[in-house]
Amino acid sequence: MKRLTKTTVAAGACALAFGALAPAMASAASTPAEVEGYSADVQAAAVSALVEERGIDEAEATALLGSQDAAVAALDAALQQLGDRAAGGYLDASGKPVVNVVSDAAAEVPSLVDGTGVATKLVEHSTAELEAARAALPTVVGTAVATDPTTNQVVVTVADEANDAEVAELTAAAQRLGDTVRVDHVAGGFDTAIYGGEAITGGGSRCSAGFNVNSGGQNYIVDAGHCTGAVSQWNVGPSVGASFPGDDYGLIRNDTGSAPGAVSLYNGSTQAISSAGNASVGQSICKSGSTTGLTCGTVQATNVTVNYAEGAVHQLVQTSASVNSGDSGGALFAGSTALGITSGMGGGSSFFQPVTEALSAYGVQLN
């Protein structure tokens, strides 16, 4: 289900940032070491999520966070070098970067990544085959389609609210594609929803403020397009851009006079944001939003298409971090790196618009 989630705009040093501290978060003192780029509260929340999700101890989780930036960089470099010889890649449960290769490329690839710390995995389906399978599937409202590099499959997630006749057609198409496609079923649906309440507000609606950015001396907030397209005037300034569906990013002019390069954690502390990047499957992440606050989890998929009732949104990031209505527009990040803008939720997962695309589209840079 897709739900609007934008981060709140606080006053003073925390203005236009997002998130609330998760109540079960461990204290900073309980972590074995400081991880560069992480505030104490975000590190504690990320470590807690890793311990719960992966069954490792705090020291192992802290070490994983400490090595994650280097692992993501090595994975990105390997995928760029290999091009279409690779069939996707991910970070495994231990944080090690892995690239998939098909049989005809298997002989040459190991020598290309030797010494980089990147492992290779032999898989059956190439990226072209997986993309062809995705293209062969009919579009059905109430479904999400992703490519899972860990299983080398296209994964179709079908919500209960999807039309039965259309689901039957979709399932038949998936069966014709054999083990290239996996169909999963989840309760509920994929919905958009702007709640009335606090955080950034306008027209009786509420979202969460995203990342503070600037262009030509003017401050803006990048946010969810389904928020900025629905509300023309917010309590922080007017909407000046919206792309939804297709994408889910928008722009709000920030007239508050405060636009720090940091994410509010709703407990009086912040997480500094110094760069933007793209998410990788298996990466530990956190998100901040005005409804659910600071929550953390793992990237489950990238290049995800979610078929909302309003239309399909493509190339989203899917994670296990909790979001809910009113969080839309809020920030997805890994330490000091901005990754995405909260788009929606459904089936126990959350979905985010990649922030790099939004920055490029509007010609803005992070504060």
N, C-alpha and C positions, 0 to 999 in steps of 0.2 A: 504494500500500500504506500502510496506516495503522499507524504504529509509536509506541509510548509513548515520549515524550521529555520528561523533566522536568529542570530545572536543579538543580545540586547546591547543598547547603547548606554553605557554608564557615564556618569559625570566625571570631570577631572581626568586623571591619568588613565583611567580605565575606559574612557569614552570609546564607543563604537567597537567593542570587542565582544566576546561571547563565552557562555558556558557557566555551569555551576558545579561545585565540587561534589563528586559522588560521595554519599555518606559512608560507604564501606571502604573508602580509600585508606590505604596504609599511610602512616606518617612518614615524613621525609627521613626522620631519624632511623626508621626501620630498614632503609635501603642500604645495602653494603657499600655503595660508592656513588659518587655523583656522575651523571652522564652528561657530557658536553652538549649544550643546546637545549636541554630540558630544564624547565623550572622544577623545583622540588615537588610541587603538587602534581604536575603532569607526569613526572617520573613515577611518583608513587601510584598514580592511577593506572599508568601503562603497565607497570610491574604487576600490580594486582590483577589486571586483566590477563596478562600472560600466565601467571600462576594458575588462575582458574581455568583458562582455556586449554593450556598445554600440559598441565600437571607437572610443572617444573618448580624448583624453589626460587626464592627471591634473588639469591646470588646469581643463579643461572639466567633468570629473567633480566636482571640488570646487565649482565655481560652481553646478552643478546641485543639489548637496546644500544649498548655501547658500540657494537660492531655493525649495526644495521645500516648506517649511512654508507659505509664502505662496501657492504654487500650489495646494496641497491645500485651504487655507482658501477661496481664490477659487472652486475647483471645487465645494466643498461648498455655498457660499453660492449659486452659480448653480443648482445642482441643487435646492436648497430653494426658491428663488424660482420656478423654472420648473415644479416639480411634475411632473404627468403630461404636460406638453408636451415634456419631455425624455425621451430614450430611453437613459438612462445617460450616463456620462462617464468620462474617464480622463486620465492624464498621458501625453503622447506621448513619443517617444524623447528629445526635447530638454528634457523637463520641463514643457512648456506644457500648461495645462489645456484640455481639449476636451469640449464637451457635444454629444451627438447629438440631432438634432431630425428629426421626420418632416415631410413636405411641407406639411401643413395648418397647421403651427406655424412654418414656416421664415420667414415674412414678419415676424412680430412678435418672434421671439426675439432676433435680433441687436441690436435697440434696447434690450432688457432687460439684455444683458450688455455693451453697448458701454462701453469704458473700464475694464473690469474685468480685462483681460488674458486673458479666456476666449474661445477660438475656438469657432465652431459648425461642425458637420458634418452635412450632409443625409444621412439614412439611410432605408431602406425600411420597416423594421419598428418599430412602437411597443413600449414596455415591455409593454403589455397583450398584444400579439400574441406576444411572446417568452415571457411567462409562461404563456399558453395553450398554446403549443407544449411547454413543459416539462411541463405538467400532462397532456398527451396521451401522454407517453412512459411505457412500463411500467418498473417498478422492477426492476433486475437487480443481484444481488450481484456485486461485482467491477467496478463502473462508477462514474464520477463525472459529474455534470451541472452545467454552469456556463453563465452568460450572458457572452459575450465582447463588451464594448462596442466594442472596436477593429474588429471585423468585423461587428457587429450581428447576431450569430447565437447560438443555443444550441449549446454544444459538449458532445457526449457522448464521454467517454473510456472505452474498453472495454479491460480488461486480459485477458491470455491466459487467466487462471484462470476467467473468467466462463463460465457454462454455454452451450454452443454453441446449443442449441435456444432458450434465452431470448434470446441475442444476436441470433439470426435474427429473432425477433419484434420486438425492439427496433429492429433495422436497418430492417425493413419499415415500422414506424411512423415512423421518421425520414425515410424516403424519401417517404412520403405528405405530409410537411410541407415538402417542397421545400428551397429554399436557406435556410429559416429555421433548419434544424438541420444541423450538421456532425458526422460521426462520425470519431473518431480511435482508433487502436489502439496499445496499449503492451504491453510485456513485463511479466511478473510479475503482481502483484495488489495489492489494498489490504488490508493486514493490521494487526491489533493485536498487540502483543508487548511484554511487560514482561520485561526482562532481569535476571538476577541480577548483583550487582556493587555498585559504590560509588554515590556520589551519595546521594539520599534512598532509604532502603531500608526494607523491611518484609515479613515473611513470605517471605523468600528472593527478593523482587522488587526491581527498581530502576526509578525514574523520575527526573525532574529537578524541582527546586523551581521554582515559578513566581514571580509577583510577591508581595512582602510587602505586606500590607494590614492594616487594623485596624478594629475596631468596638467602641465602649463600653469602650475601654482594653485590649482583648484583641487580641493579634497573631494573624494567620492567614496562610496561603499559599494563593493561588488557583492551582489546578492543573488537570490534565486529569481529567475525570470518569471516564474508563476506568481511570485509576490509582486514584483515591480510592474508586471503587466496588469495586475488586478487592482492596484492602488496607485493613484497618481501623486498623492501628497502624504508624506510620512511626517512624524513629529521631528525628524532630523533633517528633512529636506525633500525635494520632489524627485520622483522617478524620472530618469532621463534616458533610459534604455531598457529593453526587454526582448529576450529571445526565448520563446516557449510556445508550442512544443518544438520538437526537433532538437533544440538545446534547452538548457534551463539555467540561463544566467541573465542578470540584469544589472543596472547601475542606478545608484541613488546619489544625488548631489548632497554632500555633507555640509550643512550650513551651521553646525553647532560650534565651530571654532576649535574643536578638539578632535584629533585623528591620530592617536598613537599607533605605532607599528607593533601592536601587542594584542593578545586575546585575553579578555577578562574571564576569570575562573569563578566569579560570583562568590568568592569568599574573601575579597579584598586583595587577592594576588592576581598576577597576570603571567602569561607565557609570551615571551618576545618572539616575533616572527621576522626572520631576516632574509628568507629566500622562498622561491616557489619551485615546485617540482611535480613530477608525475608519480602516481601510486603504482606499486608493484604487488602482485598477488603474494600473500604470505607476510606482508609488511605489518608491523605493529603500528597502530594509529590511535588518535583520540579525536573526539569532536566536542564542540561546545555549542550549546543552544539554550534559548530562554525557557524552554519547557523542562528538559531533562538534564540540563547542566552539563558537566564534564563527564563523558563516558568514553571508554576505550575498548578496543577490540583488534581485529585482524582484517586485512583486505582479503575478501573472498574471491573477487573477480574484477576484471577491468573490461572495457569495451562492451558494457552491458546495455541492451535495449529494454526499456520498461514501457509497456503498452498501457498508458494511462487512458482514462476515459476521454481526456482532452486531446489525446494524440500521443504518438510514440516519441520518446526521448532517447537519444542514442549516445553511445560512448560514455556511459556512466560508470562510476566506481561503486562496487558493492562491498559492504563491510558488515561485521558482526556488532559494531557499536550501536547502542540503543539510541533511537530518536523517536519523537512523537510530534503530533500536530503543534504548530507554533515554533518548532525548531527550524523550519525551512529558512534557508539563507545562511545558517550558521556555519562555522568553520570546521573543516577537516584538516588535521595537521599531524606531522610526526616531529616532535620536538619543535625546533624553530623553523621548520619547513612547511609552508602552506601547500595543501594538496587539493582541496575541493570545497564546494559549497553545497550544503545540505539540500537535497531535492525531495526525497520522500522515503517511504518505508513500505514493507510488506513481507509476509512470510517469515518474520523473524530477522530480516536483514534490513539494512539502510542503504540508501543510494545517494551518490554525490556527483555533481557536475565538476569535472576537472577545472581547477582554477586557472591553469596556464592558458586554456582556450579563451576564458573570459578576459584575462589580462591582454591577450593578443587582440581579441576582437575590438576592445575599447581603446587600445593604445595607452593603457595606464600602467603604473608600476606600484609595487607595494611601498607603503610608508615605512 
